[in-house]
Amino acid sequence: MSANNEKAAADALASEAEAFDKRITERRQHGFVADLRRMQPSEYFYKSFWRHPHYADLYVGEMCRNYLKFFAEHVTPGARILDLGCGPGYFALELARAGYRVTAIDISEKSVATARAALAENPFRDGFGSLEYHVGSYDLALEFGSFDGVLASGFLHHIPEIDEAVEVVARCLVDDGILVWHEPVHSGWTRTDAAFVATIRALLAASGLWYEPNLPDGLDGPGLLALTDDIQQEYILERDPNEADGQSPNDLSLDGPEIVRSVSAAFDIVHTQPSYSFVYRLMGGMRGDQEQLNRLASLLALIDRTYVDAGILNPNYFYGVARKRAVKDNC
Ligand SMILES: C[S@@+](CC[C@H](N)C(=O)[O-])C[C@H]1O[C@@H](n2cnc3c(N)ncnc32)[C@H](O)[C@@H]1O
C-alpha cells in the first residue's frame, strides 16, 4: 500500500472510531447502561429499541440468546471466543457470564471504556469465564493466540476490505473454529415489506400511540405511497429521511450476499437463519401506557418472527454460523 493510501485508510478508521465514540458518549449521558441485565428506560431514544428494557430484550436479547445457542452447539464449555467490533461489550459480557473466555476488540476507545465500566460493575459473577477488552482494529486479534469461536455482531458490514478481515478471522481460529454473525441483508427488503410497516405506523398514529401524532392527518393515497417509499429507504439506509448522516462512514459497506461470498472463501457455511424484518425500528416509536406498549411490542415481535419464518415478510438482518475450512496439505 502506498503512503497516501495508508494515510487515507488510517484517516477512514479514525473517522469510523470517532463516529462510535460520539454515539456512545451521547448514549451514556442519557442513561444507557451497557449491560443487557441492567438496562434502564431512556426517552433519549425516540424510536430505537434501546428506549425500554422490554424492547431491548425482544431484539438484542434474542440476538444474544441465539449467539449463546450457536456457540453452545459448536464449541465446548469455557472455549475461547473473540468478539470483533464488540462496541460497548454487552454481548461479550453475556458470553463471559456463560463461562466462555472472551477477548473483545473495538476501534472505538469510548465504546471500550463503556464496556470496561459495565464489566467493573458486573454483579453476576457465578460461573463467569474471563473477559478482556482491547482498543484497536480487528487485526490486533492476531496478537492474542487462537480462538475456538469468533462473534461478528454487526461488524462485518463495517469493513470495506472484507476479504482481508475474513482472512484475519480464519487465522485467529483453531482448525475447526467457527464464525457466528448477525449482519444486514437489506437488499431483499421490498416495498411490500415497507407497506406493511407503513400500515402499522399509520394505525398506531391514528390510535394516538405513535411518536409522530400527525402522521395520518390528511393522508391520501399518494401520501401513503410516499410514506411507504420513505420507510423502505429508512430501513435500507438505517436512518430517518431527515437524518443527514448514517451511523458511521463505513456503515453498510456490504450487504448479506457479499458477506456470504467473502466468508465462503475460507469457511463452510453450516447454518443461516433470518433475523427480524421491521420490529426494531418500530417498538421504540410507540407512545402511551408502558404496560400496554410492552404487550404491543411483544405482539409485533411475534408477528414479525412468524411472517419472516413463513416467508411472508423479508428479514433486514440474518444470522450465520460458518466453520473454518481445513487447509489442504498438498505434500
Ligand atoms: C454496529 S456496531 C456493532 C457493535 C456490537 N458488536 C453490537 O452488536 O452491538 C459496529 C462496531 O464495529 C466497530 N468497528 C468498525 N470498524 C472496526 C475495525 N476496523 N476494527 C474493529 N472494530 C471496528 C465500531 O467501532 C462499532 O463499535
PDBQT file of the ligand as one rigid body, heavy atoms in Angstrom, charges set to zero:
ROOT
HETATM    1  C1  LIG A 401     -22.781  -1.672  14.507  1.00  0.00    +0.000 C 
HETATM    2  S1  LIG A 401     -21.544  -1.631  15.728  1.00  0.00    +0.000 S 
HETATM    3  C2  LIG A 401     -21.777  -3.222  16.490  1.00  0.00    +0.000 C 
HETATM    4  C3  LIG A 401     -21.409  -3.223  17.952  1.00  0.00    +0.000 C 
HETATM    5  C4  LIG A 401     -21.737  -4.547  18.687  1.00  0.00    +0.000 C 
HETATM    6  N1  LIG A 401     -20.993  -5.649  18.153  1.00  0.00    +0.000 N 
HETATM    7  C5  LIG A 401     -23.219  -4.841  18.626  1.00  0.00    +0.000 C 
HETATM    8  O1  LIG A 401     -23.611  -5.846  18.017  1.00  0.00    +0.000 OA
HETATM    9  O2  LIG A 401     -24.000  -4.064  19.190  1.00  0.00    +0.000 OA
HETATM   10  C6  LIG A 401     -20.038  -1.867  14.803  1.00  0.00    +0.000 C 
HETATM   11  C7  LIG A 401     -18.796  -1.805  15.668  1.00  0.00    +0.000 C 
HETATM   12  O3  LIG A 401     -17.658  -2.139  14.873  1.00  0.00    +0.000 OA
HETATM   13  C8  LIG A 401     -16.575  -1.313  15.281  1.00  0.00    +0.000 C 
HETATM   14  N2  LIG A 401     -15.589  -1.278  14.189  1.00  0.00    +0.000 N 
HETATM   15  C9  LIG A 401     -15.701  -0.694  12.968  1.00  0.00    +0.000 A 
HETATM   16  N3  LIG A 401     -14.583  -0.904  12.251  1.00  0.00    +0.000 NA
HETATM   17  C10 LIG A 401     -13.754  -1.649  13.018  1.00  0.00    +0.000 A 
HETATM   18  C11 LIG A 401     -12.445  -2.183  12.829  1.00  0.00    +0.000 A 
HETATM   19  N4  LIG A 401     -11.761  -1.991  11.705  1.00  0.00    +0.000 N 
HETATM   20  N5  LIG A 401     -11.901  -2.922  13.832  1.00  0.00    +0.000 NA
HETATM   21  C12 LIG A 401     -12.578  -3.117  14.997  1.00  0.00    +0.000 A 
HETATM   22  N6  LIG A 401     -13.802  -2.599  15.243  1.00  0.00    +0.000 NA
HETATM   23  C13 LIG A 401     -14.391  -1.883  14.262  1.00  0.00    +0.000 A 
HETATM   24  C14 LIG A 401     -17.224   0.030  15.582  1.00  0.00    +0.000 C 
HETATM   25  O4  LIG A 401     -16.441   0.845  16.411  1.00  0.00    +0.000 OA
HETATM   26  C15 LIG A 401     -18.539  -0.412  16.246  1.00  0.00    +0.000 C 
HETATM   27  O5  LIG A 401     -18.430  -0.498  17.642  1.00  0.00    +0.000 OA
ENDROOT
TORSDOF 0
